[in-house]
Amino acid sequence: MKFYDDTRKGPAEGSAFNYALTALFLGAVWGFFEVFFKDVMSMAGRPFASAIMTGTGMLLMAVGYGMFRRAGAFFLITMCAVATRMIVIPVLGCSPMCRANAALALTLLGAATAVTFAVKERVSGNWKAGGVAAGAGVLCSGAVYYYAGMACAPCQYLKNFVAQGGLLTFMSVEVIWWGLFAAVMYYPGYLAGERLRGGMEMLRESRPVPYYAALVSASVIMICVTGFVVMP
């Protein structure tokens, strides 16, 4: 699996710099929603909250995948989302361990989804199979997260499932819904990315400086707003 391969260029695939900045912007948007809904609105732990945020993340990752058609886009966008999510640490002055499991869950999601899409690309070129790959990636990441989260930073959320039946309960109560929301949200995200490819590439080629300046500015603004909304 390659994060970027210039030998397979398409309309929106000719610049690694464009690839990275687009991932930064999409990741910053995702990170903002993670912080806003989980930290500001205190939705963490509520029914379907994690499923909704997983679907939101998949929507944004799928936009990047639709634009660049690279399985590595899933992981790169996720890493940008993690970086944005972690801005709450210096803003709130809390320990990194307070957000360790959140970063771990997102990292596993991005890595697993990148792998499942890399496999999908080898098995089938049909974009309609993407929903299956998205759901499978989420299910795999959820199973690994159950054990990795307990080893990294045991929290009450995971300990509750240990007492109620372990991994099978966690998968049936939480992760299956994450996978379902991700599978559904993949399609509008991918189609949006496909629609954006031509227009974004035309803009990049005709007005590269304003194009890149806008991407960088929008990303910085999203990151700053993310930090601002959690300020005491």
Helices and strands as residue ranges (DSSP letters): G 6-8, H 16-35, I 36-40, H 49-68, H 72-85, H 88-92, G 96-99, H 100-123, G 127-129, H 130-152, H 156-163, H 167-170, I 171-175, H 176-206, H 208-229
